[in-house]
Amino acid sequence: MGGIAAKKLGLLATLGVFLAKFWKIGALALVGLGAAARRLLGRKDSA
């Protein structure tokens, strides 16, 4: 039983380290996707 808990804890620790390193890249990707979606779905005013 202890081995399973240790594996889960190790997985969560690895995931935490990964997120700590790459959260900025993910945030920039979300901002870029939001800007692209706004451009595609926004109002098109033809002057």
C-alpha positions in Angstrom: 0.0 0.0 0.0 2.8 2.4 0.8 4.3 2.0 -2.7 1.2 3.1 -4.4 1.0 6.3 -2.3 4.7 7.0 -3.0 4.1 6.6 -6.7 1.2 9.0 -6.6 3.2 11.5 -4.5 6.1 11.3 -7.0 3.8 11.9 -9.9 2.2 14.9 -8.2 5.7 16.3 -7.4 6.8 15.8 -11.0 3.7 17.5 -12.3 4.2 20.4 -9.8 7.8 20.9 -11.0 6.7 20.8 -14.6 4.0 23.4 -14.0 6.4 25.6 -12.0 8.8 25.7 -15.0 6.3 26.1 -17.9 3.4 28.1 -16.5 4.6 31.3 -18.4 4.6 29.5 -21.7 1.1 28.2 -21.0 -0.1 31.7 -20.0 1.3 33.2 -23.2 -0.3 30.5 -25.3 -3.7 31.2 -23.7 -3.3 35.0 -24.3 -2.4 34.2 -28.0 -5.4 31.9 -28.4 -7.7 34.5 -26.8 -6.5 37.2 -29.2 -6.9 34.9 -32.2 -10.4 34.0 -31.1 -11.3 37.6 -30.6 -10.0 38.5 -34.1 -11.9 35.6 -35.7 -15.2 36.0 -33.8 -15.2 39.7 -33.5 -17.4 42.2 -35.3 -16.5 43.0 -38.8 -17.1 46.6 -39.6 -16.6 47.5 -43.2 -16.0 51.2 -43.6 
